[in-house]
Amino acid sequence: QVQLVESGGGLVQAGGSLRLSCAASGSILRTLINAMGWYRQAPGKLRELVAGITSGGSTNYADSVKGRFAISRDNAKNTVYLQMNSLKREDTAVYYCKVDYGPLRTNYWGQGTQVTVSS
């Protein structure tokens, strides 16, 4: 099974930057990772996809973060990153890492890391 641990969240002023990390551990076969992504959930809102990256390296982003956020991965470390620049108050949320794994497309989720953007 796959376990995910997020880190890098915290409090930052608007306009600042943060880099989130998500490290996968457990009995993981890299070839069975279909995709990894970052989601977020703000109070009173549904969880939404922020950024995703497929096994082939293609990426996609929510319209609200295009041009500001960048997702990347280090396959050797089983780690996915989310570089967040030009942060806005609207980016405040709990950010969750997700792995789409195996032929059954099983979703594994991290516990989440809080990102708070202040004025």
C-alpha positions as CSV (number, residue, x, y, z in Angstrom):
1,Q,0.0,0.0,0.0
2,V,0.9,3.6,-0.5
3,Q,1.4,6.2,2.2
4,L,1.8,9.9,1.5
5,V,3.2,12.6,3.7
6,E,2.9,16.2,2.8
7,S,5.1,19.0,4.1
8,G,5.9,22.6,3.4
9,G,2.7,24.2,4.3
10,G,2.5,27.2,6.6
11,L,1.7,30.9,6.9
12,V,2.8,33.3,4.1
13,Q,1.9,36.8,3.1
14,A,0.1,37.5,-0.1
15,G,2.6,37.6,-3.0
16,G,4.9,35.2,-1.3
17,S,5.9,31.6,-2.2
18,L,5.7,28.2,-0.7
19,R,6.9,24.8,-1.9
20,L,4.9,21.8,-0.9
21,S,6.4,18.3,-0.9
22,C,4.6,14.9,-1.0
23,A,6.7,11.9,-0.3
24,A,5.3,8.5,-1.1
25,S,6.4,5.4,0.9
26,G,5.4,1.8,1.3
27,S,5.3,-1.0,-1.1
28,I,5.4,1.2,-4.2
29,L,6.1,0.2,-7.8
30,R,6.9,3.3,-9.7
31,T,5.7,1.8,-12.9
32,L,2.2,1.5,-11.3
33,I,1.9,5.2,-10.5
34,N,-0.5,6.5,-13.1
35,A,-0.6,10.1,-11.9
36,M,0.0,12.3,-8.9
37,G,-1.7,15.5,-8.0
38,W,-2.4,18.2,-5.5
39,Y,-5.9,19.1,-4.4
40,R,-7.1,21.7,-2.0
41,Q,-10.1,22.3,0.1
42,A,-11.0,25.7,1.6
43,P,-13.7,26.2,4.3
44,G,-17.1,25.9,2.8
45,K,-15.9,24.7,-0.5
46,L,-15.5,21.4,-2.3
47,R,-12.2,19.8,-2.7
48,E,-10.7,20.8,-6.1
49,L,-7.8,19.7,-8.2
50,V,-5.0,22.2,-8.2
51,A,-2.4,20.5,-10.3
52,G,-1.8,17.0,-11.7
53,I,1.0,15.2,-13.4
54,T,0.7,11.9,-15.3
55,S,3.2,9.1,-15.6
56,G,4.1,10.5,-18.9
57,G,4.9,13.9,-17.5
58,S,2.0,15.9,-18.8
59,T,0.6,18.4,-16.4
60,N,-2.7,20.2,-15.9
61,Y,-3.7,23.0,-13.6
62,A,-6.8,24.7,-12.3
63,D,-7.5,27.9,-14.1
64,S,-7.1,29.8,-10.9
65,V,-3.5,28.8,-10.4
66,K,-2.2,28.7,-14.0
67,G,0.9,30.8,-14.3
68,R,1.5,30.8,-10.6
69,F,1.8,27.2,-9.5
70,A,4.0,24.5,-10.9
71,I,3.9,20.8,-10.2
72,S,7.0,18.6,-10.6
73,R,8.2,15.3,-9.5
74,D,11.4,13.4,-8.6
75,N,10.7,9.8,-9.5
76,A,13.9,8.6,-7.7
77,K,12.6,10.0,-4.5
78,N,8.9,9.1,-5.0
79,T,8.2,12.8,-4.3
80,V,5.9,15.3,-5.9
81,Y,6.3,19.0,-5.4
82,L,4.0,22.0,-5.8
83,Q,5.8,25.3,-6.2
84,M,3.3,28.1,-5.4
85,N,4.2,31.6,-6.3
86,S,2.4,34.9,-6.1
87,L,0.1,33.5,-3.5
88,K,-3.3,35.1,-2.9
89,R,-5.7,35.0,0.0
90,E,-7.9,32.8,-2.1
91,D,-5.2,30.1,-2.1
92,T,-5.8,29.5,1.6
93,A,-6.8,25.9,2.0
94,V,-5.7,22.5,3.2
95,Y,-3.7,21.0,0.4
96,Y,-3.8,17.3,-0.2
97,C,-1.5,15.0,-2.2
98,K,-3.1,12.2,-4.1
99,V,-1.7,9.2,-6.0
100,D,-3.6,7.4,-8.7
101,Y,-2.2,3.9,-8.4
102,G,-2.3,0.6,-10.1
103,P,-4.6,-1.0,-12.7
104,L,-7.7,-0.4,-10.5
105,R,-6.8,3.3,-10.3
106,T,-6.8,3.3,-6.6
107,N,-6.6,6.7,-5.0
108,Y,-4.3,7.2,-2.0
109,W,-4.5,10.5,-0.1
110,G,-2.1,12.3,2.3
111,Q,-3.3,13.8,5.5
112,G,-3.1,17.4,4.2
113,T,-1.0,20.4,5.0
114,Q,-2.4,23.8,5.8
115,V,-1.5,26.8,3.6
116,T,-2.6,30.1,4.9
117,V,-2.1,33.3,3.0
118,S,-2.4,36.5,4.9
119,S,-2.5,40.2,3.9
